[in-house]
Amino acid sequence: MSDASFDFDVIVIGAGYGGFDAAKHAAEHGLKVAIIESRDMGGTCVNRGCVPSKALLAASGRVRELADADHLKGFGIHSAPVRFERQKIADHANQLVASIRTNLTKSLQRAGVTIIRGTGRLEGTQKVGVREINGVDRVLSARDVIIATGSDPFVPPGIEIDGRSVFTSDEAVNLEWLPRWIAIIGSGYIGLEFADVYTALGCEVTMIEALDRVMPTFDPDIAKLAARKLIDGRDIDARSGVLAQSIKPGAPVQIELVDMQTREPVETLEVDAVLVATGRVPSSKNLNLEALGIETNRGFLPIDDSMHVLVDGQPIPHLWAVGDVTGKLMLAHTAAAQGTVAVDNILGHHRQIDYRSIPAATFTHPEISSVGLSEADAKQLATDQGFELGAVRSYFKANSKALAELESDGLMKLLFNKTSGEVLGAHIYGLHAADLIQEVANAVARRQSVRELATEVHTHPTLSEVVEVAYKQAAHALAA
Ligand SMILES: Cc1cc2nc3c(=O)[nH]c(=O)nc-3n(C[C@H](O)[C@H](O)[C@H](O)COP(=O)(O)OP(=O)(O)OC[C@H]3O[C@@H](n4cnc5c(N)ncnc54)[C@H](O)[C@@H]3O)c2cc1C
């Protein structure tokens, strides 16, 4: 399978989740593979994203649970005041990062992937330049090149970052200190997860959202219910429709808030720290994309569903891009899935990705998850294709397991085609919502109908019965 006229069959630029899965999959299929990484093996997810943030959420979630005297009283449990050590919680996250990074590096080595530590760039068709950490610069050839350079935090103009009093998630995952009062700019999933961590550990939070409602990227009904517990029920002062026009680091940090519409000054806040969680930008600046005439969309690489990079809408032969740098559903499992799709196509097995069936989760306590279409997009599809949209709600308060856990705050909304029964999307807020969504994601992937899904038997008593109830209600509502 290997082609000796090139240095490598495949060169992958970037060893995040996307690059890692692509390189491993290619090597396991007999290809000669190199992966170039300029920073830490494992990329954002392992070092500055999913892994450390979930470790912090696991520890702080336990602190919250043990400190919730009212909840424990419901079980007849009385606990002593909770004590925790910030440094030990941070150590837990750091150790997990180190061990996952080591395992991932070893598994690439075992698969026979050549790891090159340096910065990669395009040098023309089937050519990659690399400036290695030791300063050596060389050009390598490859039959196929996969760009998997990921993303970095976006910091809006007017905000100064010092990494100590004003920082992004890159620094927040280290939990170096616990500010008494912290402002979180942005109420997307990263802002919400850190608000969960900080409030559990006793910090006061002000959440600032420029759009006109908090949690603007979530289903409006789910957001309304979730915000009652995750924001209003905690030590969080949430403001929407206001823009943090300037933020100056220091003690205190000064935040100038203006009205989003009129840009009139609203207030100047003085807080101990600020976490800027305003989205992410693609890392594509230094790739020398001009060498192949590639035009980006605000830095995101245009691709088709087979992962070919496009120029003027046409695929460039032997050049692929996967992960956050493509701007599609910027999640670790999307990057990994795109990586294997790219390699399958390189191997000659034509395959396309199905974004609709990729789930997303926010690991707050309780969690929020979704898959498929938003209600607005499903309505549009129904109008375009001339079918009636069905929507049913299944509540955690009717679920025995949720009631036994005294965690019955939750809702699942299921969207489906009322004629064919096809599942179009689901949005869940409630205990273990991140696990529950997988079942619906599988149904979306197979374009299954609620008619057959409603007959599938679910274990009793489990939270999965929330999904079963939704399927049954939907099947009942189908056009005869
Ligand atoms: C706080 C936080 C929490 C998150 N939680 C979750 C979660 O729970 N679940 C989930 O699915 N996703 C989560 N994500 C998103 C997830 O981390 C990203 O979607 C994922 O890391 C994208 O993978 P990637 O391979 O595209 O890019 P990255 O992980 O960003 O990796 C790209 C790599 O390329 C390297 N690189 C860049 N340019 C070059 C170059 N020119 N040469 C060589 N190397 C280069 C970078 O150093 C980096 O290591 C989270 C993100 C954050 C910030």
The ligand as an ORCA input file, in Angstrom:
! r2SCAN-3c Opt
* xyz 0 1
  C     -12.464     24.135     28.125
  C     -12.866     23.219     27.001
  C     -13.641     22.106     27.262
  C     -13.995     21.249     26.232
  N     -14.768     20.163     26.531
  C     -15.124     19.317     25.543
  C     -15.889     18.159     25.829
  O     -16.251     17.905     26.980
  N     -16.210     17.320     24.807
  C     -15.814     17.575     23.516
  O     -16.137     16.798     22.618
  N     -15.078     18.683     23.203
  C     -14.723     19.544     24.186
  N     -13.956     20.636     23.882
  C     -13.604     20.898     22.460
  C     -12.408     20.051     22.035
  O     -11.326     20.290     22.899
  C     -12.014     20.372     20.608
  O     -13.149     20.269     19.773
  C     -10.956     19.407     20.102
  O      -9.799     19.530     20.888
  C     -10.625     19.682     18.634
  O      -9.630     18.798     18.224
  P      -8.677     19.154     16.993
  O      -7.837     17.938     16.766
  O      -9.443     19.691     15.887
  O      -7.775     20.384     17.493
  P      -6.882     20.635     18.773
  O      -7.237     19.755     19.891
  O      -6.936     22.110     19.003
  O      -5.437     20.197     18.313
  C      -4.730     20.840     17.297
  C      -3.263     20.642     17.538
  O      -2.536     21.161     16.423
  C      -1.365     21.799     16.882
  N      -0.940     22.746     15.844
  C      -1.550     23.901     15.462
  N      -0.891     24.451     14.426
  C       0.148     23.631     14.159
  C       1.195     23.642     13.192
  N       1.264     24.603     12.269
  N       2.111     22.644     13.215
  C       2.036     21.646     14.129
  N       1.073     21.575     15.063
  C       0.128     22.554     15.071
  C      -1.803     22.452     18.173
  O      -0.667     22.701     19.005
  C      -2.735     21.394     18.758
  O      -2.038     20.513     19.592
  C     -13.562     21.510     24.905
  C     -12.761     22.630     24.630
  C     -12.413     23.468     25.663
  C     -11.542     24.666     25.350
*
